[in-house]
Amino acid sequence: MVQQKQSAVTPERYSQGLTYAAYLQAIERNQKRFEENYGATTVSAEDTTALKELMAKPGGPAKIMVIGEDWCPDVFRGLPVFQRMAEATGMELRMFMRDQNKDLIEEFLKGGEHESIPVAVFYTEALEYICHFTERPDLANREMHDLLRPMYQRMNKPDMTPEEKEAAKQEKIAFQNGPIWANWRQETIRECIAMLREKLG
């Protein structure tokens, strides 16, 4: 996607974004899920090297802007990944809440119409747009419907008993703590590296 000529993401606006720590203090739900995903995410030495090599290129990434909301599973999985990437490389990260910053998400609509989140935008040191990642890695898009459909069908069953509701909740939590979800976090890193390589050569 080509960014609008007059972007709302000015240096002043970017500086107003929340740091990861400030975002966690500002949100109203899922703090524990953010903490769990942050704690379970590592950026390998190989991926760190790849990112730093990209940063060293002319026009390489130096800043990340993430747009999201605390209720979204893709956000509480994805935002900690971008924070870990920033910590591993020295890139700066700023977070904006989507529903309070409609002008920002307007620049990065999925398919030109959907306010999908998270959006993670990579910029140069001078805040020149490079590329952006939206929602979840392609691997997750391929896997999630077949993997999650049976679970959501059980969760949406009419007239569920309290015991069935609790069992469905625990099944969802178990999936989000499992190996497939963990691999989606790592695939996010790999996909961002591939995307940056494609843009920077």
HELIX and SHEET records of a PDB file:
HELIX    1   1 PRO A   11  SER A   15  1                                   5    
HELIX    2   2 TYR A   20  ALA A   26  1                                   7    
HELIX    3   3 GLN A   31  GLY A   39  1                                   9    
HELIX    4   4 ALA A   45  ALA A   56  1                                  12    
HELIX    5   5 PRO A   73  THR A   89  1                                  17    
HELIX    6   6 ARG A   98  GLN A  100  5                                   3    
HELIX    7   7 LYS A  102  ILE A  105  1                                   4    
HELIX    8   8 GLU A  106  PHE A  108  5                                   3    
HELIX    9   9 ASP A  138  MET A  155  1                                  18    
HELIX   10  10 PRO A  162  GLN A  176  1                                  15    
HELIX   11  11 PRO A  179  LEU A  200  1                                  22    
SHEET    1   A 4 GLU A  92  MET A  97  0                                        
SHEET    2   A 4 LYS A  63  GLY A  68  1                                        
SHEET    3   A 4 VAL A 119  TYR A 123 -1                                        
SHEET    4   A 4 TYR A 129  THR A 134 -1                                        
END                                                                             
